Amino acid sequence: MMEEKKEKLLAAIKAVDEKIDEQEKRIPPHSVKPVHIAVMDELESLRDELVKRLAELDKAGANA
């Protein structure tokens, strides 16, 4: 059960990282629009939350 959750979180992190890479390619080197920054902030926040949940899951597994 815990391994399944961990695999899902890792897959979700990978998917978000891919979206971040795609978004970075869309951002022009000059005159970055606020919408690009907002999307990056959202994606990075999502990735941070997923990484935090993964760390909590790892910690719970270590304490079990």
C-alpha positions as CSV (number, residue, x, y, z in Angstrom):
1,M,0.0,0.0,0.0
2,M,2.7,2.5,1.0
3,E,4.8,1.5,-2.0
4,E,1.9,2.1,-4.3
5,K,1.4,5.6,-2.9
6,K,5.1,6.3,-3.2
7,E,5.0,5.2,-6.9
8,K,2.0,7.4,-7.6
9,L,3.7,10.4,-5.9
10,L,6.9,9.8,-7.9
11,A,4.9,9.6,-11.1
12,A,3.1,12.8,-10.3
13,I,6.4,14.6,-9.5
14,K,7.8,13.4,-12.9
15,A,4.7,14.6,-14.7
16,V,4.9,18.0,-13.0
17,D,8.6,18.3,-13.8
18,E,7.8,17.6,-17.5
19,K,5.2,20.3,-17.4
20,I,7.7,22.7,-15.9
21,D,10.2,21.9,-18.6
22,E,7.5,22.5,-21.3
23,Q,6.5,25.8,-19.7
24,E,10.2,26.9,-19.5
25,K,10.4,26.4,-23.3
26,R,7.4,28.6,-23.8
27,I,8.8,31.5,-21.9
28,P,10.5,34.0,-24.2
29,P,14.0,35.1,-23.1
30,H,12.8,38.7,-23.1
31,S,9.5,40.3,-22.1
32,V,8.3,37.5,-19.9
33,K,4.5,37.9,-19.4
34,P,3.0,37.6,-15.9
35,V,0.9,34.6,-17.0
36,H,4.1,32.6,-17.6
37,I,5.4,33.5,-14.1
38,A,2.0,32.5,-12.6
39,V,2.0,29.1,-14.4
40,M,5.5,28.4,-13.2
41,D,4.7,29.4,-9.7
42,E,1.7,27.1,-9.7
43,L,3.7,24.2,-11.1
44,E,6.6,24.7,-8.7
45,S,4.2,24.9,-5.7
46,L,2.5,21.7,-6.8
47,R,5.9,20.0,-7.2
48,D,7.0,21.2,-3.7
49,E,3.8,19.8,-2.2
50,L,4.2,16.5,-3.8
51,V,7.9,16.3,-2.7
52,K,6.8,17.2,0.9
53,R,4.1,14.4,0.8
54,L,6.7,11.9,-0.5
55,A,9.1,12.9,2.3
56,E,6.3,12.5,4.9
57,L,5.5,9.1,3.5
58,D,9.2,8.0,3.6
59,K,9.4,9.3,7.2
60,A,6.2,7.3,8.1
61,G,7.7,4.2,6.5
62,A,10.9,4.6,8.4
63,N,9.1,4.9,11.7
64,A,6.9,1.8,11.0
